[in-house]
């Protein structure tokens, strides 16, 4: 039996991940409640780690603004967003939808469709 687990390879060019993507992610509690919605270009696991461990409250947002979540079992669900769709707009639309509000009607159709698709996946997984 091979004693080594998974292997990952990823390109880094001058300190930048060449495979950086757009992600929208949701922190959920054990009972399925949404605790936080975020958006990032970096791998979601890296961003989640920074949320909990970084001292700067603008980077370690969970640690700074939701310290009660640090000691709980949390599930982070991340969704890759196509590069042509602005992830921050998807985050804003998704946040509105999860709060049972209408997304900003000025947002482009593909942004709203992405947010609706993410919300649907989250509700299915409950």
N, C-alpha and C positions, 0 to 999 in steps of 0.2 A: 504494500500500500504506500502511495506517495504521501510523505508527511507534510507536504506544502499545500496550502490552500490556494485560493484564487490568485491569479497574477493580474496586475493592471499596468498598462503602459499608457502614458499620455504625454503629448508634446508640451514643452515649456520653452518659449522663445523670449529671451531677455526678461525673464521673470513673469511673463504673461502666458496663461494657459491658451494654447492655440485652439482648443476645443471648447472655449467658453460659449455658453448658450444663454438663452433667456429663460428664466424660471419664475413661476408664481408658486408660492408654497403656503400651506396652512398648518398651524399648530393646533392639534385637537387633544382635548382631555380624554380620559378613559371613558367617560360617558358620552363622548362624541361632540361635546360643545367646542365651538371654534374659539380659541384663545387669542390667536394672532394670525394676520395675513401679511405676507411679505412678498417681495420680488427681488431677484438678484440675477447677476450675470455669472456668478461663480457656482461651482458644484454645490448643490443644496446641503450636503453633509458638512461641508466646510462652513457655509453660512450659518447653519444651525449651531455648530460648535462655537462659532464666534458670538452668536446671540447669548450663549450661556456663560462663556468664559472671558470675554473681553471686558476690560475695565472702563473703556470709553462708552458712556451710555448711548451714544449715537450708533455704535457698532454692537455692543452687548445689550441690545434692547430688551430681551427677555429678562436678563439678569437685573437690569435697571428698573424696568417698568412693570414686570410681572414676576418678582422674586419668588412668589409662592409656587410658580410652575417649575422652578429649578429642581425641587425635590419630589416632583410627581412623575408618574409614568405618562409620558406625552408621545403622541404619534405625530410626526411631521410628514405630510403628504405633499409631494412636489410634482408640478406639471410643467413640462417643457412647452414653451410658447414659441411659435415660429419667429425668426429674427425680424421680420418686417412688421410684426405687431408689437407696439410699445408695451413692455411688461408692466410699467408703472400705471398705465391706463387700464390694463386688465386687472391689476390689483385694486384700483379704485372702483371699477365696475363690480368686481367680485365682492368687495367689502360691502357695497350698497346692496347687492342681491342677498348676501348672507344676513344683512340687517333688515331684510324684508322691505327694502326701499327700491325705487327705480334708479337704475344707473343714469348718469348724465346723458340726456338725449343728444348732446353735441358730440359724444364719442363716436368714432367710426364703427360701422356695422361689424367688421371683423373683430374688433375689441370686445364688443358686447357678446358676440357669438362665442368667443373664447371663454369669457367669464361665465356665461350660461352653461357651457359644456363642463367647465370645472365644477360649478355648483352641482350640476346633475351627478357627476361622478362622486362628489362628496356625499350627497344624499343617498345614492345607491349603496355606498360602503357602510352606512350606519347600521 
